[in-house]
Amino acid sequence: MNMDNATPEPGPATCRPVQTPLPLFRLGQIVATRGVLKHLEDHGIQADPYLRRHVCGDWGKVPPDDALANGRAVKHGARILSSYEIAGQRVWIITEADRSVTTLLFPSEY
């Protein structure tokens, strides 16, 4: 126990919670193509971190115009597209304009 109060002890009292960005939109039903599901499974990768990035506005590697379009889509209800490299393969995550479905797919499957 630290009695001099000069240096805080490590522990819950000195830890600051990590702030997670709030979701910008609903994902709806989450689906993936068979190809993406197999790719993720083969590499032991969960989709959750990529879905979290997508819903919080980290669009991955998209052209600047697409990033701007995504920003407008969040406000006005258009389709949202993110693009991530996952285990050497480009994977798109697309949320439909009505926010009913979010799909993980390879660009070649579009």
C-alpha positions as CSV (number, residue, x, y, z in Angstrom):
1,M,0.0,0.0,0.0
2,N,1.3,3.4,-0.9
3,M,1.2,5.6,2.2
4,D,2.8,8.8,1.0
5,N,0.3,9.4,-1.8
6,A,3.2,10.7,-3.9
7,T,2.8,8.0,-6.5
8,P,-0.5,6.3,-7.2
9,E,-0.5,2.5,-7.0
10,P,-1.3,0.6,-10.1
11,G,-4.8,-0.8,-10.1
12,P,-8.4,0.0,-10.8
13,A,-8.2,3.4,-9.1
14,T,-5.5,4.6,-11.5
15,C,-6.7,2.9,-14.7
16,R,-8.6,5.0,-17.1
17,P,-11.2,3.3,-19.2
18,V,-10.5,2.9,-22.9
19,Q,-13.0,4.9,-24.9
20,T,-14.6,3.0,-27.7
21,P,-16.1,5.1,-30.5
22,L,-19.9,4.9,-30.7
23,P,-21.6,3.2,-33.6
24,L,-22.6,5.6,-36.3
25,F,-25.4,3.4,-37.8
26,R,-27.2,0.1,-37.5
27,L,-25.6,-3.0,-39.2
28,G,-28.9,-4.9,-39.5
29,Q,-28.5,-8.6,-40.2
30,I,-24.8,-9.5,-40.7
31,V,-24.1,-12.0,-43.5
32,A,-21.0,-13.2,-45.4
33,T,-20.4,-15.0,-48.6
34,R,-19.1,-18.6,-48.3
35,G,-15.8,-17.5,-49.7
36,V,-15.2,-14.9,-47.0
37,L,-16.4,-17.3,-44.3
38,K,-14.0,-19.9,-45.4
39,H,-11.2,-17.4,-45.6
40,L,-11.8,-16.1,-42.1
41,E,-12.1,-19.7,-40.7
42,D,-9.0,-20.9,-42.5
43,H,-7.0,-18.1,-40.9
44,G,-8.6,-18.2,-37.5
45,I,-9.9,-14.6,-37.8
46,Q,-13.0,-13.1,-36.3
47,A,-15.1,-10.6,-38.3
48,D,-16.0,-8.6,-35.2
49,P,-13.0,-6.2,-35.2
50,Y,-13.7,-5.3,-38.9
51,L,-17.4,-4.9,-38.3
52,R,-16.6,-2.6,-35.3
53,R,-14.2,-0.5,-37.5
54,H,-16.9,-0.3,-40.2
55,V,-19.7,0.8,-37.9
56,C,-17.5,3.4,-36.2
57,G,-16.4,5.1,-39.4
58,D,-13.0,3.6,-40.0
59,W,-13.6,2.6,-43.7
60,G,-10.2,1.0,-44.2
61,K,-8.6,1.5,-47.5
62,V,-11.2,3.3,-49.7
63,P,-10.5,6.2,-52.1
64,P,-11.1,9.7,-50.5
65,D,-14.3,10.2,-52.6
66,D,-15.7,6.9,-51.2
67,A,-14.8,8.0,-47.7
68,L,-16.7,11.3,-48.2
69,A,-19.6,9.4,-49.7
70,N,-19.7,7.1,-46.6
71,G,-19.8,10.2,-44.4
72,R,-22.8,11.5,-46.3
73,A,-24.4,8.1,-46.3
74,V,-24.3,7.9,-42.5
75,K,-26.3,11.1,-42.4
76,H,-28.6,10.6,-45.3
77,G,-29.1,6.8,-45.5
78,A,-27.2,5.6,-48.5
79,R,-25.1,2.5,-48.9
80,I,-21.8,2.3,-46.8
81,L,-18.7,0.5,-48.1
82,S,-15.5,-0.3,-46.2
83,S,-12.5,-2.2,-47.6
84,Y,-10.0,-4.1,-45.5
85,E,-7.1,-6.4,-46.2
86,I,-7.6,-9.5,-44.1
87,A,-5.0,-12.2,-44.2
88,G,-3.8,-11.1,-47.7
89,Q,-7.2,-10.8,-49.2
90,R,-9.3,-7.6,-49.9
91,V,-12.7,-7.9,-48.1
92,W,-15.5,-5.4,-48.5
93,I,-18.1,-4.8,-45.9
94,I,-21.3,-3.2,-47.3
95,T,-24.2,-1.9,-45.3
96,E,-27.3,-1.4,-47.3
97,A,-29.0,2.0,-47.5
98,D,-32.0,0.8,-45.4
99,R,-29.6,-0.6,-42.8
100,S,-31.3,-4.0,-43.0
101,V,-28.2,-6.0,-44.0
102,T,-24.4,-5.8,-43.7
103,T,-22.5,-8.1,-46.0
104,L,-18.9,-9.3,-46.0
105,L,-17.7,-10.3,-49.4
106,F,-14.7,-10.3,-51.7
107,P,-14.8,-7.6,-54.4
108,S,-14.9,-10.3,-57.1
109,E,-18.2,-11.5,-55.5
110,Y,-19.9,-8.1,-56.0
